Amino acid sequence: MKNGYAPMVHHLLKVVILFAFAAYLVSLVFTGEILLFVAPHLLKYVNMAAVGLFLFALFQLYISIRSTKQSSPGCACPHDHSNDGHSDHTHHHEHHHGEAKSAWKHAVLYGLFVMPLLLAALLPNQAFAGSLAKGSGIRSGETTAVDSNGVPIDLAQLQGSVDAKVKAMFTTDKYNRDYAKLGMLLYKQDVVEMKDEWFIEKLQSLNLFADQYAGKQVKIKGFIYRENGLLENQLFIGRMAMTHCIADISPYGIIAELPNASRYANDSWVTITGTIDKTTYHDQPVIKIKVQQVEPATAPVIPYVYPDWDLGKKLK
């Protein structure tokens, strides 16, 4: 490759890499697979990154076009080109080795950017399931529509005046006030359904007000998981929760108690219906489900649940 064309080639490679990264981000957003990597509240930053990469690519393309209009000397090295044969031979030898080293450096540099793109194109996007929970310590649905304020429809219909007796059941301090408000709505339901929306918030409310929910029916869809300390008739049913990105996912779940618990394999997806009760796990009081019915279930395409940072604003 002649030295005059080298800058143009480097510029074009940068253009291709930038466009490829922008296109990959856009494809993840349009397919919804971006939610396998980041939580919904970060999508605006992903969109900004895609736009930024696209603009950088256009600017780099402009630079590459400009470089074709500029003449380049046959050799850009700072050596004295004399007619002396020995000097010319020495310069040619050093120049050849310099080009070889430079080519390797460029190959390694571009490889750092090309390799992630190749892996993204060749490998499927895989969600983590219950196997990731092992050793993490599990902390104690189905998607539903939300109203214009972002409140799940099934709960939005229950908002309004609350019976004084129910209010008295869910009195708490200012730090758990939002979970108390949510608890009042859940208490009105015949069956507490652990759907994707507010899964984490519902679980927190169930644990905070376990006594109030005792005997209440609950329905939850999730993966089966086991941990040291469970009894033979117990298992965990839970979901993987993502706070910000894939690096911080962790399992959230409830102990389920049923006579034939051993027949259900780890990582299998089921829908469990039962009643809420209390138990202890590692000397800590937690809620459990006394299982009445178990049905096989299919894992959702996006199996993660996410916290709602605006819970307090949505609960009036």
N, C-alpha and C positions, 0 to 999 in steps of 0.2 A: 504494500500500500504506500502510495506516495505521501510524503509529509504534508503536501498542500491539502490533501483530502482528510487527513486525520482529525482536525478540529470539527469539521462538518459531521463526520461519522459519530464522534463522541456526543455532539449536540443532538443528533437524531436518536441515538440510543437513550439519552435522557428523556427525550420527548416520548418515546415508546413506553418507557418504564413508568413515567408519570401518568400517562393516559391509561395504562393498564391498571395501576393502583386505583385511580379514580373510577374506572369502569367496574372494578371488582367491588368497591364499596357501594356503588349505585346498584349493582345486581343483588347484593346482600339486602339492601334496603327494600327493593321492589319485591323480592321473594319472601321477605319477612325473616330470613335466616340470620339477619343481624342480631335478632333477639337471643341467639345462641351465644353471643359474645358480649353484649352490653345490655344494660337495663333500659327500659323505654325512656326514662327521663334524660338519658344521654344521647338520644337519637339526633337531637338538634346539633350536637357537636360533631357527630358522624357526618351529617349533611354538610355542615360547614367545612369539614375536612375534605370531602369529595369535591366541593366547589373550589376550594383552595388549590387542590391538586390539579384540577382541570385548568384553572387560570395559570398556574405555574407551567403546565405543559404547553399552553398557548404561547406564553412568553418565551419558553425555551425553543419552540418552533420558530418564532420570530428571529431569535438569535441565530438559529441554524440557517435560516434563509439569508440573513445578513452576511453570515460567514462565507456563503458561496459567491457573494459579490465582491469580496475582498481578496486581492491577490496575495498569495503566500509564497515566500522564497522557497527555493528547492531544498534548502537546509536551514533550519532555524537555530542551529547550535552556535555558540559564541566563539568558534575557533577561527584562526587565521588560515584562510584558504590560499596558500602559496603554490607555486608551480613545482616546488621541490617534490620529487617522486617519493622519497622516504617519508616526508611529512604527510603527503596525501595518503599513503598506505596506512600510516599510524592512525590518522584521523578516521579513515574508513573502518578500520578494525574496532576502534573505540566506539564509533557511532553505531556499528552493528550490534555490539554487546549492549549498548545503552537502550536501543530499540527493543531488544529481547526482554530486558528487565522491565521496561516500561509496559510492554504488552502483558506480562504476567501480573503486574500490579493492577492494570486496568481490568484484567479478567477476574481477579479476586474481588476487586471493588464492585464491579457490576454484578458479580455472582451473588454478593450479599443481598442485592435487591431482586435479582431474577429468581433466586431459589424460593423465597416465600411465595412468589407469584405462581411458580410451577407447582409447589405443594398445594396451594389453594385451588389450582385448576384440576389437579389429578386426584386429590384426596377428598372424600366426602366430608361434609360438615357433620360431626358426630356430637350428640348431646350426652352429657354425663348422666348416669342413672344412679341407682342405689349403691353400686360397687364403690363409688367415690366416698360414700358416707363412712365406710369402715375405718375405725380409728379416729374419726372426726368428732364423735359424740353428738348424737342427734338431739336437736333442741325441739323441746316441746314448746279435683274439681273440674269441675267443668267450667268453661268460660260462659259468662252470662252478659247480657246487654247492660248498658249503663244509661242513666238519664243525662240531661243536658249539663248537670252539675258534676257528672262523673261518679254518681252513686249507683251501685248495682240496683237494677229495677226491682228485684224482689224485696230489697230493703227500703228503697225510696217510697214504695207504696205504704210502708209502715210508719213513715215519719209523721210527726204531728204531736198532739197532746199525749202525754204519758201518764198512766195511772200513778197516783201518789204512792201506792203500795209497791209498785215496781221500782219507782225512783228510790225508795228507801232501801230496796234490796241491792242497788248498785251505787251506793254512796262510796266515795273514795277520795283520795287526795288530788291535788291539782295536776300531778304528774301523770296520773292514770285517768284523767277526766274523759279523754276521747274514747278510751276503751270501755269506760262505763256507759257512755252514750251508745256506743256500738252494741254493748251488752244488752241494753234495754230493747234495741231493735231485734236482736237475735232471740231474745226471750219471748218475743211476740210470735215467732215462727213456730209452726207445728213441728217442723224438722229443720235443724240447723244444717245447711248445705255448705260444705267446704269447697266452693268453686274457686277458680283462679283469682278473680278479683277479691282483694282483701283477705286472701288466705292467711297470710302472716298475721294480719291484724285480728282476724277472728280467733286464731289459735292463741294469741296473746290474751284476748278477752276471756276465752274459755279457761285458761290457766289461772288468771287473776280472780275469777269469780266461779271457781269450781263448785263450791257449795250451792250457789244459786242455780247452776245448770244441772245439778244431780237429777238423774231420771229423765232428762231431756233427750229426745231422739236426735241423732246426728248421722249425716251421710257424707262419706269422704271417698274420693278416688285418688289412688296413689300407688307407689311401688312398695313391695314388701322388703323389710330390712330387719336384721337382727343384730344385737350387740350383747356383749357379756353382761350378765346380771339379770337377764330376762328369765322368767319361768318357762317351763316346757309348753305351757298353754298360752304363751304370749308372743307377740311379734310387734314390730313397728310398721305402721303404714304412714308414708310421708311423701313429701315433695322436696325437690332441690330448689332453694331460694337464692336468687341473685340480687345482691344489694346494689352494686355498681357495674361490675364486669365479671367475666368468666373466672378471674383470679380469686374472687371472694365467695363463690357459691358454697353453700352449706346446707345440710339436710334439716328440715323441720317436719316433725311428725308427732303421732299419738300412739301410745301403747294400745294394741287391740288384744282382747282376751277371748279365746274360743277353744273348745275341747280338742279339735283336730288341727291345731296351728301348724304342726310339723309337716302337713301335706302341702303347704304353700311355699314355693321356692323363693329364695331371695331374688330381687330385681323383677319379679313378676308383677304385673299391674292388675289390680282388683278394685272393685267398688264395694265398700263395706257400709252396712247400715246397722246401727245398734243404739244403745243408750249410754249416756255419759255417767261415769262414776269416778271415784278417787282411788289412788293407790300410792305406793312409794317406790321410788327407783333411785338406787344409790343413796338411800336415806333422805331423799327429797320428795315432798308431796307433789304428785303430778296427776293429771287426769288420765283416764283410760276409757276405752269403749268396750262395753259388754256386747259382743257381736251377736246379732240376730240373723244377718244374711250376708253372704259373700257372693259376688258375681265377678266373672272374668272381665277384664277391661283392656282396652287398647291404649298404649301410650300416646299422648298427644304429640303432634309434630314439634311444637315448642313445649317441652315438658317442665320448664321453669316457672316459678311464681316470683313476683316482684313486690317490694314494699310500696305503699302509697304514701308519699311524703306530704300529701295535702289532705290526709284523713281528717284533721281537725277542722279545716275550712269547709269540707264537704258535709260534715255532720253538724246540723243546726239545732 
